[in-house]
Amino acid sequence: MKILFLRIPIILFAINFTTLISQAELKSFSDKEKTWNYEVSNILGWNLYIEQSVSKNKKLNKIIKKEITEGIKRFIDVVPDESLKFLKTIPIWVSNEPTYPLRENERGVIPFHHDKNWLRDHGLNPHMAPGVHVINPEAALIEHKIFEWGPMTMLHELAHAYHIVHRGYDDPLITKSYTKAIARGLYMKVPDRKDKKKLVKAYAASNKAEYFAEATEAYFGHNDWFPHNRKELKAYDPGAYQMVQKAWGIKIKD
């Protein structure tokens, strides 16, 4: 692997939110015969890698940094400090990816990557694992407006890292809570996130990873799926409520 550094100047733009963005540098990653180039900066403690072809679009680059900063700010003051330290070790990547297997009618998305081999097999930079990946940012952030309907999306994806990388996918606490919830029939018929009159299977019922991430969203902020917030989570699935507290190291009396 070749890693090249080239420090370049950057002009800090005037923005209407408070953040600390480090001086940018260029960094290259190589794997076999492929090389990927990124502008690297640090936002609120997270390393942000923006593909050089994307960062050249100054208007889009500004929007990306603003959206990611605001996404982080929605949880940075409520997640316990010790857990936050781990989350900050997970980098955020931004790039245009014509080979990414998007779902039907999907042009941009923000997933968490944990498998280097999967990335390599799909023609993507394997160094992005583990990491959160903003794919096709213009579509994801401007057209699809992911952070508008899913304000806790960044925490959701980082929760996957906390679960899979930090605690382990088969973590007993998470597995037990998920298994009990499904056995009780929870999340099988909840209001659709778009059509509240329609009852559907919740995203949390997909698997234990989504169960943990969705419960984390509801506990620390607002989830677009029911249960939407901490109060609803506690009433609907008290097991998940307690799981989130224990998993994230929350020490409170209630």
ZIDA-V291152 format. One record per residue. N is the residue number from 1. RES is the residue in one letter. OMEGA is omega in radians with two decimals (NA if undefined). Layout:
[[N	RES	OMEGA] [N	RES	OMEGA]]
This chain:
[[1	M	3.08] [2	K	3.08] [3	I	-3.10] [4	L	3.12] [5	F	3.05] [6	L	-3.10] [7	R	-3.14] [8	I	3.11] [9	P	3.07] [10	I	3.12] [11	I	3.10] [12	L	-3.09] [13	F	3.10] [14	A	-3.13] [15	I	-3.05] [16	N	3.03] [17	F	-3.07] [18	T	3.12] [19	T	3.10] [20	L	-3.13] [21	I	-3.09] [22	S	3.06] [23	Q	-3.06] [24	A	3.03] [25	E	3.07] [26	L	3.14] [27	K	-3.12] [28	S	3.07] [29	F	3.13] [30	S	3.06] [31	D	-3.05] [32	K	-3.08] [33	E	-3.10] [34	K	3.08] [35	T	3.12] [36	W	-3.11] [37	N	-3.08] [38	Y	2.87] [39	E	-3.08] [40	V	3.05] [41	S	3.14] [42	N	-3.14] [43	I	3.08] [44	L	3.10] [45	G	3.13] [46	W	3.01] [47	N	-3.11] [48	L	3.14] [49	Y	3.12] [50	I	-3.14] [51	E	-3.02] [52	Q	3.13] [53	S	3.09] [54	V	-3.07] [55	S	3.11] [56	K	3.06] [57	N	-3.00] [58	K	3.14] [59	K	3.12] [60	L	3.13] [61	N	3.13] [62	K	3.13] [63	I	3.14] [64	I	-3.10] [65	K	3.12] [66	K	-3.11] [67	E	-3.13] [68	I	3.09] [69	T	-3.13] [70	E	3.10] [71	G	3.12] [72	I	-3.11] [73	K	-3.11] [74	R	-3.13] [75	F	-2.98] [76	I	-3.12] [77	D	-3.11] [78	V	3.07] [79	V	3.14] [80	P	-3.05] [81	D	-3.11] [82	E	3.11] [83	S	3.13] [84	L	3.13] [85	K	3.11] [86	F	-3.11] [87	L	-3.12] [88	K	3.07] [89	T	-3.12] [90	I	-3.11] [91	P	3.09] [92	I	-3.10] [93	W	3.12] [94	V	-3.14] [95	S	2.98] [96	N	-3.04] [97	E	3.14] [98	P	-3.10] [99	T	-3.12] [100	Y	-3.10] [101	P	3.13] [102	L	3.09] [103	R	-3.10] [104	E	3.14] [105	N	-3.14] [106	E	-3.13] [107	R	3.12] [108	G	-3.06] [109	V	3.12] [110	I	3.11] [111	P	2.96] [112	F	3.10] [113	H	3.06] [114	H	-3.03] [115	D	-3.13] [116	K	-3.12] [117	N	3.10] [118	W	3.13] [119	L	-3.14] [120	R	-3.13] [121	D	-3.13] [122	H	3.08] [123	G	-3.11] [124	L	-3.13] [125	N	-3.10] [126	P	3.14] [127	H	3.12] [128	M	3.11] [129	A	-0.08] [130	P	3.12] [131	G	3.05] [132	V	-2.98] [133	H	3.03] [134	V	-3.04] [135	I	-3.10] [136	N	-2.98] [137	P	3.14] [138	E	3.11] [139	A	-3.07] [140	A	-3.01] [141	L	-3.05] [142	I	-3.11] [143	E	-3.09] [144	H	3.11] [145	K	-3.06] [146	I	-3.08] [147	F	3.08] [148	E	-3.14] [149	W	3.08] [150	G	-3.04] [151	P	-3.13] [152	M	-3.11] [153	T	-3.12] [154	M	3.10] [155	L	3.12] [156	H	-3.11] [157	E	3.09] [158	L	3.08] [159	A	3.05] [160	H	3.11] [161	A	-3.14] [162	Y	-3.14] [163	H	-2.99] [164	I	-3.07] [165	V	-3.03] [166	H	-3.08] [167	R	-3.10] [168	G	-3.04] [169	Y	-3.11] [170	D	3.09] [171	D	-3.07] [172	P	-3.11] [173	L	-3.12] [174	I	-3.14] [175	T	-3.13] [176	K	-3.12] [177	S	3.13] [178	Y	-3.12] [179	T	3.13] [180	K	-3.13] [181	A	-3.13] [182	I	3.12] [183	A	3.12] [184	R	-3.13] [185	G	3.12] [186	L	3.07] [187	Y	-3.12] [188	M	3.11] [189	K	3.11] [190	V	3.11] [191	P	3.08] [192	D	-3.06] [193	R	3.11] [194	K	-3.14] [195	D	-3.03] [196	K	-3.14] [197	K	-3.10] [198	K	3.11] [199	L	-3.09] [200	V	3.05] [201	K	-3.11] [202	A	3.11] [203	Y	-3.13] [204	A	-3.12] [205	A	-3.09] [206	S	3.14] [207	N	-3.06] [208	K	3.09] [209	A	3.12] [210	E	3.08] [211	Y	-3.13] [212	F	-3.11] [213	A	3.13] [214	E	3.11] [215	A	3.11] [216	T	3.09] [217	E	-3.08] [218	A	-3.08] [219	Y	-3.03] [220	F	-3.09] [221	G	-3.13] [222	H	3.11] [223	N	3.12] [224	D	3.05] [225	W	3.01] [226	F	-0.08] [227	P	-2.99] [228	H	-3.02] [229	N	-3.06] [230	R	-3.12] [231	K	3.13] [232	E	3.13] [233	L	-3.12] [234	K	-3.12] [235	A	-3.04] [236	Y	-3.08] [237	D	-3.12] [238	P	3.09] [239	G	3.11] [240	A	3.11] [241	Y	3.13] [242	Q	3.10] [243	M	3.14] [244	V	-3.14] [245	Q	-3.11] [246	K	-3.08] [247	A	-3.09] [248	W	3.09] [249	G	-3.14] [250	I	-3.12] [251	K	3.13] [252	I	3.09] [253	K	3.06] [254	D	NA]]
